[in-house]
């Protein structure tokens, strides 16, 4: 998958892909509003999340960031937030 994503990224340029990512962020935001503000199920939500992941991984790989590094950072952030929640409940 990494090679395929880098092929796509390199076919275009970072500025084009950055603009595409911003567009996909907006589309995801719209879908989330549909789901949570309007209490309306969205068939598009999975697709919009996938679009964002695809583009974010392109930028990660272009900057030589591995999935393992991302996972570790996510785990640290999750633990930090859980501690904050625990402290709020005290």
C-alpha positions in Angstrom: 0.0 0.0 0.0 2.8 2.4 0.8 4.3 2.3 -2.7 0.9 2.8 -4.3 0.1 5.8 -2.1 3.5 7.3 -2.9 2.9 6.7 -6.6 -0.3 8.7 -6.4 1.3 11.4 -4.3 4.3 11.8 -6.6 2.1 11.8 -9.7 0.6 15.0 -8.5 2.5 17.4 -6.3 2.3 18.2 -2.6 0.4 21.4 -3.1 -2.3 19.6 -5.2 -2.6 16.8 -2.6 -2.7 19.3 0.2 -5.6 21.1 -1.5 -7.3 17.7 -2.1 -6.9 16.8 1.6 -8.4 20.1 2.7 -11.4 19.4 0.3 -11.7 15.9 1.8 -11.6 17.4 5.4 -14.5 19.6 4.4 -16.5 16.7 3.0 -15.9 14.7 6.1 -17.0 17.6 8.2 -20.2 17.9 6.2 -20.9 14.2 6.7 -20.3 14.4 10.4 -22.7 17.3 10.7 -25.3 15.2 8.9 -24.8 12.3 11.3 -24.6 14.2 14.6 -26.4 17.5 14.1 -29.3 16.1 12.1 -29.4 12.7 13.7 -29.3 11.3 10.2 -27.5 8.1 9.1 -25.0 8.7 6.3 -24.0 6.0 3.8 -21.1 8.3 2.8 -19.4 8.5 6.2 -17.1 5.4 5.7 -16.1 6.7 2.3 -15.2 10.1 3.6 -13.2 8.7 6.5 -11.3 6.5 4.0 -10.6 9.4 1.7 -9.1 11.3 4.5 -7.0 8.4 5.7 -5.7 7.8 2.1 -4.5 11.4 1.8 -3.1 11.6 5.3 -1.1 8.4 4.7 0.3 9.9 1.5 1.7 12.8 3.5 2.9 10.6 6.3 4.8 8.3 3.8 6.2 11.3 1.9 7.7 12.5 5.2 9.0 9.0 6.0 6.6 8.6 8.9 5.6 4.9 9.5 2.2 3.5 10.5 4.0 2.2 13.7 5.0 5.8 14.6 1.5 7.0 14.0 0.0 4.2 16.1 2.4 4.9 19.0 1.5 8.6 18.9 -2.1 7.8 18.8 -1.8 5.5 21.8 0.0 8.2 23.8 -2.6 10.7 23.0 -5.4 8.3 23.9 -3.8 7.6 27.3 -3.2 11.3 27.9 -6.9 12.0 27.2 -8.1 9.2 29.4 -6.0 10.6 32.3 -7.6 14.0 31.7 -11.0 12.4 31.9 -10.1 10.6 35.0 -8.9 13.9 36.6 -12.1 15.6 35.6 -14.2 13.0 37.4 -12.3 13.5 40.7 
